[in-house]
Amino acid sequence: MPFAAGGATDLAGRLLADKLGPLLAEGSRAVVDNRPGAGSALGADTVRRAKPDGYTLLVGSASTLAVAPAAGASAARYHPTRDFTPLAFFGISTMGLLVSRDSGIDTVAALLDRLRANPGKLAFASSGVGGVAHLASEHFTRSAGVEVVHVPYRGGSQTAEAIMKGECIFAIDTIGSNIGQIRDGSLRLLAVSTAKRDPNFPDVPTIAEAGVPGYEMASWTVLAGPAGMPPEIVEAIGRAASRAIADPAVRSRLEATGTVPELDSSPAMTRAFLDQQFEFYREVVQRIGLRLE
């Protein structure tokens, strides 16, 4: 797990781990090892260099397998499908534009007014340089024509805390990582990052609807292993992961935290999805000029 405990990707990984071990062999279990750092590239590189025997796997996100390598991060000198073996696709996760309830901001327009009145003086938080939250926020600020300082933290929980403490004015992060604070009102969800509204929050507009036309971005979660895994192991893990994701209890937990589960996952469709998403994020990175050395 290339993120700190507590975020949406960590939750998805733990849900999978609980089911995956017993589905692969009676009495077995999968252990979650959190290895955060370098915008999630550190954990990814650990798996990339592991023996391709199926015992070391990566729960990767858009940050891990698209944004960081597309932006040229030094810790992410890898390709999502040439240097890894795609195994399963969990689903798409909605991201939200978040501010503190004490900020006095209740719309995207009000946030943009505050930012324009204080160019270069206010900050947005992210869960790490080169992650999807970083790219989503850079895409937002540049599309809206505002100047904001980036402050990276080590995980989604620290990002939420930074906003609530007033260290940063906003973040764009997965709803699943902040669902508790959104529900209790300590964080205000101004808009969602997807092209369509989130069914869990039908009254919350998209960022595009709220004043930044054409804006669209989402995170996602996949399971992958090192390159060169034997086909029979790929098939076994892919089949078990697909069954785990389709489990009603797992589906319910994922949906409740803003992730739309993929019920027809397979290693082949996961590979095709990763290739498509890598190209999409590479285009966004080039468009906004984000480079991570």
Disulfide bonds with the S-S distance in Angstrom:
none
